[in-house]
Structure formats: C-alpha cells, structure tokens
Amino acid sequence: MRFLLALLALLGLAGTARADSDALWKIVSQKCVPNEREYGQPAPCALVDIAGGDAHGYAILKDLVGDTQYLAIPTAKVTGIEDPALLAPGAPNYFADAWRQRHFTADVAKRDLPRDALSLAVNSIYGRSQNQLHIHIDCIAPAVRDAVRRNVAAIGDSWAPFPEPLVGHPYRAIRVAGETFDRLDPFKSLADGVPGAREAMDKETLVVVGAALPDGAPGFVILSDQADLATADRGAGEELQDHSCALAKQ
C-alpha cells in the first residue's frame, strides 16, 4: 500500500487511495493506456503492451517499495486471482507476460540475475489492497531460493506439499520444465490440479520461481498457499520475495 499512496500523490489522487480499491486500475486505465495510445509514452507505467487489444494487453508499473520491484497489470478489468476470466478458454497468460518483462528488475539491479533469483507473485484477496490483478516481479528471498534449490529434485510434475515451510507457512509445489510459461498458465494449473482450489481461488496465492532443474535444464517451481486467517496466513505469496533484492548484491 505504501507504493500506491506515493504514486497516487504524484498523480494528484492520494486523497482517495485508502478508500479506493480500484486506484491501481485507474492508474492503468486512465493514465498509462491513454498516454500510450495517444503519445506512444506509457507514463507513469514503464511499458504498455496493447498490440493484441486492451482485452489481452498488460502494463508494467514500477512499485515504489524497493528498488527492483515491478508490477504486471492487465489492461482489462480483472479483479484478482479469483476472477473467472483468468480460467476462461483463451484467457491471456499474464504470468508468461510478466516473466518476459523480468528484465526490468535486472535492469535496475544493474546485473544479470540468474533465473533462480527471480520470482513472480500474486496475493490472495486477503493479502492485497487493490482489486485489480497485479503480479509482483522481483527477486526471491535468499532463504526461499535456497529452499527451492534443496528440494527441486523432490518436486514432481503434479501438485504436492512443498517439503518444508516457507516463511512459516505451508506451500504446495509443482515443477515445470521450459524457458518460458507459454505452454502453461499457473492460474489454470492451480485450479485444475489442486482439489477444491477452483472453488476457492479467492483464498489462493501463487508464486513462480525460476529454477535450474536436476538435469540442468531451465524450468520453474510454482508455489501455492491458501489463506487461513485462523493461523494469520493471509495467502500473501509476496512474502517470499525480497524487495531489497539481496541476491543482486551477492
């Protein structure tokens, strides 16, 4: 929320930030997309891609929390992980879009970050302040990177419990081979692969971590958790990221 208040202050909208859960959507739809369309300049976003139309487009916006954190945001109105549009046939693969733009994080880190230093995260409805889907692009926390490295050989190609807690919370995991996400959508994988997830997507959180697979090939580990307010678990996978990007300083 801190980044949003600061950004809205720059845009003259700070007075409504705390009350307006659509403030992020307004930045994209009323500022970034019109500026891109009229002037070819996406400010205050870093990028707007609407080549396939607004319904399939996305914007990249710098998050003011941390030096290396960016947000990938649909240019269509998509409330969040629970939105049925994400599971519809032909839905845009926003994770694939976000992964393609991970270079924004590496660019400001001023170094070539290995794939297992980078991550994407979507929070549950209980772990977010805005009702517009936004994928956090940033470095993974060093301890989480190390846990994924330790356990990558034990993670299979179907959803199962991750072998150890992450930031004190139980996660599920699945391993995916490939350089990109073009053949797999994590939202659909979760909804189709975890019993009950499709009916409770509002409680789910997803985190994608780049990985080197046991055979050395590029791939990903996808992590998911379900919010449980009784145990103070808000389903905020963003907790696995490091907005100070310590891995860029090692």
N, C-alpha and C positions, 0 to 999 in steps of 0.2 A: 504493500500500500504506500510506502514512503516514496517509491519511484513515481507512482501515479500522481501523488499530491504535488511533487516537484514539477512534473511535466505539465500538469494542468495549470500550475501557477504561471509557467512560461506561456501557456496558451490563453491565459485570462479566464480559466474555468475553475480555479481552485475552490471557490466558494461552494460548489456543488459536489466536490469529489467524494466526500464521505457518505453522502446520501445517494449518490448516483452510481448504481452498479453497472450502468451502461456507459460510463465515462470513457472506458477504453475503446468501446465500439465507436463512440462519437469521434474520437481522435482519428481513427482509421477511415471512417465513412465520410466525415465532414472536413477533414484536413488532408490526410495522406492521399487518398484516392482522387479527390478533385484536383489536388495540386499536380499529381502525376498525369492525370488526363489532360489538364489544360496547359501545363507548363513543362511537362516532362521532368518535373522535380518532385520527389515524393515527400519532402519535408512536412512534418517533423520525423517521418519514417526514414529509414536508411534505404529501403527498397520497396517498391510496389510492383508485383507481377500480376497483371490482369490481361495477359496475352490471350488467355482462353476464356475471358469474360469474368465479371465480378463473381459469378456463382462458383467459379473454380480457382479464383485468384487468392493471393495472400500478400501480406505486408510484413516487413521486418522492422521492428522498432527497438531502439536502444533502451534498455532498462537502466534507470539512473541508480539502482542499487548495484554496486560492484562495477569494476572496470570492464568486465568481459561478458556480461550477461545481455542477451538479446531475446526478444520475443517474436515468434512467428504467429501471425494472427490472420484468420480468414478474412477476405474482403466481402464474404457473405455473412449474414447474421447467423451465427452458430453459438448457442449459449455456453456450451462446455462439453465435457466428456459424456454427459448424459443425453445430449441432443440426438434424437433418432436419425437425423440427416447424416451423421457420421457412419451409420451402418447401412445406409441405403445403397442399392446397386449403383455403381458408377460414381460414388462419392469421391471427392478429391482425397488423395493420400497426403494429409498435411504433415505427417511425420517424415515422409520422403522429401517434401519441400523443405522442411526445417533442417534436415540433415545436409541437404545440398548447400544450405546457406551457413553452415557451421564455420565457414572461413571468416565470418565477421568476428567471432570470438578469437580465432587465431590471429587475425589482423591486429586487433588491439592488444593482444598479449605479446605481439612482436616476436613471435617464434612459431615454428612449425610444430604444432601439438600432435602427438600420436593419437590414433583413433581411440585408444582406450583412456585418454584423458578427457574426452568429450562426451557430453550427455544431453539428452532431451527429456523434459519432464512436463507432465500435465497433472494438476492437482484435482482432487475431488471437489464436489460442490461445497464440502465442509472446510476445505483448505484453501479457498480462494475468496477474493473480494469482488471480482468482476464477473459479470455474466456474458462475456464474450470469450470464446475459446482462445487460449494463448499457450503456446508451447515454449517453455523456458529453454533457451540454448545457452549452455555454459559448461564450464569444467565440472568434472565429477570430483567429489571429495576424495582426498588421497586414501582414506581408510576404506571407502567403498570400492575404489579402484583395486586396492589390494585384495579385498574380499572376493571380488569378481575374478581376479587372476587366480586366487587359491582354489576356487570352486568351479571354474569354467569347464573342466573336464567332466564334472559330475552333473552338469546341467544338460538335460536332453532336449529333444525337439517337440515335447509336449509340456504343458504347464504342470509344475510341481513345486512344492515348497523349496525356497532357497535354503541352503544348508545351515545358515546362521542368521541371527537377527541383524538388521541394518539400522543404525541409529535407534536401536532399542525396539524396532518394530518387525513383525514377521512379514516377509515378502514371498511372493511366488516368482518363479523364473522360467524362461524358455530361451533356448539358444537358437539363433538364426544365422545361416551362412549367407555370405554375399557382401559385396562392397556397398550396396545401397538398399533402400527399402522399396524399390519399385515393384517388387513382386509380392510384398506382404504389407498389410496395413495393421499396425499394432492394435488399433481400436477393435477391428473385426476379429483379430486373433484372440483377444481377451474375451470378447462377447461370445465367440463360438467355442472357445477352448476351455473355459472355466465354468463349471456348473453354477448357475444362478447369477453369473455376472451380468448377462444381458438384461435381466430384470432389475438389477440394482446398480446400473452404471453410474448413477449419481454418487455412489459411495466409493467408486474405484479411482485409483491413481495409477499412472503409468510412467515408467522411467526407462529410457533406452540408453544403453551404454555401449559405445564402440568396444570391440574386443578382437583379440587375436585368438583364433580357435586352436585347439590342441594340435592340429596338423599344420599350423602356421598360416592358414588361410584367413582372410578378413571376414568378420562377422559381427554379430551383436548379441548382447544379453539384454532381454526385455524383462523388466521387473514390474510387478504389480502388488498393490496392497489395497485392502478395503478399510475404509474409515470405521472406527469403533470408538464412539465418543465416551463409552464407559471406561475405556482404558487411556483416554486422552490421545488417541490416534485419530488425527483429522484427515488422514488419507492425503497427505501433502508430500508427494514424492520429491518435490523441490528440496526437501530436507536432505536429500542425498547429494545435492550439488554443492559446489564451493564457489560462492560469488566473489571470493578473493583470489580464486584460481591459483592456489599454492603450487599446483603441478607445473605451472608456467614458470615458476621461479626456482625449480629444482635443477 
